[in-house]
Amino acid sequence: MLPEGAGLTVLDLVKKYTRQKTGVKHTTRAGYHTVLNLLAKDPFGAKRIDRVRLSDAKEWLIKLQQEDKKSYSAIHSIRGVLRPAFQMAMDDDILRKNPFAFMLATVLVNDAVTREAITRKEERTFLDFVKNDKHYCRYYDGTYILFKTGMHISEFTGLTLKDIDMEDRTINIDHQLQKTGTLVYIDTTKIYAGKRVIPMSDDVYECFVRILEKRNPPKVEPMIDGYSGFLWFDKDGKPMVAMHWEKYFQHAMERYNRIYKVPLPKITLHVCRHTYCSNMAKSGMNPKVLQYLMGHSDISVTLNTYTHLKLDDAREEIENLKRQRRER
């Protein structure tokens, strides 16, 4: 007798699957809720799982992109919940095939924007603008640190006084400050390799000196999940989160492009991190050292940085080799 999906709908199946995913991070749990809410409203969620064919799954994802205008990355996350949910049904012997077991890129157009690193000149231009702008100059030190350390923004906003060793000139990274909905909380680093200690350059050290001098906490230091002593506060005396810095970067970019005729490329918080990684790669840093500084779990992630090197980088490298030969 063929399995009949135990009479479960797609929504029923995903609910069952997510109920078993205990101990996941807040961001993951929020992603589950997003998928469940989508399936509760979409007719696809009411389909019986034994009647969902491979072509049905593909057509639904195409509909999400073309009609509902969801991004490739959003659909990738949705499929990332449905595929293991259907696999669970197979493991329970209530389903014969997984209709979501296909490569997403073979069906959808990947409209995800590649986060390119900016050039050293563009980085200097943006940093100089922030430094000299009467409003955004207050965020210069933080912006400089993001460009020169490769930290995730949530790692940066999560830094406390205990994490900054001004004597040894090191930055301890073992947690991050996150916000999901209205909930602000401390989380572990994205991966185990994310736990690291970053040495400060002289310039980064001077930035932290100024940050600590200007630090203006409320009378009662806010505590989040046992952590206190945060470095940056909003107008309400609460620790700043990634959203604050995203807005500062966005508004600073908009202001720069209004003033100058030659606009800068889009600079986001992650562009800072990618630019740092690319600059270190171009400087010839040992890839394993760079992997550690970036907190990458796999060296292939670090090495992929080299795929963003361009013709000018190749020319520069060849000239360096020529120079080295002449000096021998």
NORHUKA-V919325 format. One record per pair of residues at least 24 apart in sequence whose C-alpha atoms are under 10 Angstrom apart, sorted by the first residue. I is the first residue (numbers start at 0). J is the second residue. Records with the same first field share a line. If there is no record, write none. Layout:
I = J  J
This chain:
1 = 49  92  93  94  95
2 = 49  88  89  91  92  93  94  95
3 = 47  48  49  50  92  93  94  95
4 = 47  48  49  50  85  88  89  91  92  93  94  95
5 = 47  48  49  88  91  92  93  94
6 = 46  47  48  49  93
7 = 45  46  47  48  49  88  93
8 = 43  44  45  46  47  48  49  50  51
9 = 35  38  39  42  43  44  45  46  47  48  49  50  51  81  84  85
10 = 34  35  36  37  38  39  40  41  42  43  44  45  46  47  48  81
11 = 35  38  39  44  45  46  47  48
12 = 44  47  48  81  84  85  87  88
13 = 38  44  80  81  82  83  84  85  87  88
14 = 84
15 = 84  87  88
16 = 80  81  83  84  85  86  87  88
17 = 80  84
24 = 186  187  189
25 = 177  178  179  180  182  183  184  186
26 = 177  178  179  180  186
27 = 179
28 = 179
29 = 179  180
30 = 73  76  77  80
31 = 76  77  79  80
33 = 76  77
34 = 73  74  76  77  78  79  80  81
35 = 77  80
37 = 77
38 = 77
48 = 85  88  93  94  97  98
49 = 85  88  93  94  95  96  97  98
50 = 94  98
51 = 96  97  98  99
52 = 96  97  98  99
53 = 96  97  98  99  100  101
54 = 98  99
55 = 98  99
56 = 81  97  98  99  100  101
57 = 98  99  101  103  105  106  107
58 = 106  107
60 = 99  103  106  107
61 = 106  107  108
62 = 107
63 = 107
64 = 107  108  109  110
65 = 107  108
70 = 107  108  109  110  111
71 = 103  104  107  108  109  110  111  112
72 = 109  110  111  112
73 = 111
74 = 103  107
75 = 103  104  107  109
78 = 103
113 = 270
114 = 265  266  267  269  270  271  272  273  274  307
115 = 264  265  266  269  270  271  273  274  277  304  307  308
116 = 264  265  266  267  269  270  271  272  273  274  275  276  277  278  304  307  308
117 = 263  264  265  266  270  271  273  274  275  277  278
118 = 264  274  277  278
119 = 274  275  277  278
121 = 263  264  266
122 = 146  263  266  271  274  275
124 = 255  263
125 = 248  251  252  255  263  266
128 = 251  252  254  255
129 = 248  251  252  255
132 = 251  254  255
134 = 251
135 = 247  248  250  251  254
137 = 210  213
138 = 210  231  244  247  248
139 = 206  210
140 = 202  203  205  206  207  208  209  210
141 = 203  206  207  210  230  231  244
142 = 206  244  247  248  268  271
143 = 202  203  206  271
144 = 199  200  202  203  204  206  207  271
145 = 203  268  269  270  271  272  274  275
146 = 203  268  269  270  271  272  273  274  275  276  278
147 = 199  200  202  203  271  272  274  275  276  278  279
148 = 197  198  199  200  203  271  272  275  276  292  293
149 = 197  268  269  270  271  272  273  274  275  276  277  279  289  292  293  294
150 = 193  197  268  269  271  272  273  275  292  293  294
151 = 175  188  189  193  241  268  269  271  272  293  294
152 = 176  177  240  241  242  244  245  268  269  271  272
153 = 177  178  185  186  188  189  239  240  241  242
154 = 185  186  187  188  189  193  240  241
155 = 229  230  231  239  240  241
156 = 229  230  231  232  238  239  240  241  243  244
157 = 184  185  186  223  226  227  228  229  230  231  238  239  240  241
158 = 226  227  228  229  230  231
159 = 226  227  228  229  230  231
160 = 211  226  227  228  229  230
161 = 226  227  228  229
162 = 196  228  229
163 = 196  197  199  204  207  211  230
164 = 198  199  204
165 = 199  204  205  207  208
167 = 198  199
168 = 197  198  199  200  201  203  204  207
169 = 196  197  198  199  200  203  204
170 = 195  196  197  198  199  204
171 = 195  196  197  198
172 = 196  197  294
174 = 226
175 = 240
176 = 223  224  226  229  238  239  240  241
177 = 240  241  242
178 = 240  241  242
183 = 223  224  238  240
184 = 222  223  224  225  226
185 = 223  224  225  226
186 = 224
188 = 294
189 = 294  295  296
190 = 294  295  296
191 = 294  295  296
192 = 290  291  292  293  294  295  296  297
193 = 290  291  292  293  294  295  296
194 = 291  292  293  294  295
195 = 291  292  293  294
196 = 291  292  294
197 = 291  292  293
198 = 292
241 = 268
244 = 268
245 = 269
273 = 301  304  307
274 = 304
276 = 301  302  304  305
277 = 301  302  303  304  305  306  307  308
278 = 304  308
279 = 304
280 = 304  305  308
281 = 305  308  312  313  315  316
282 = 316
283 = 316
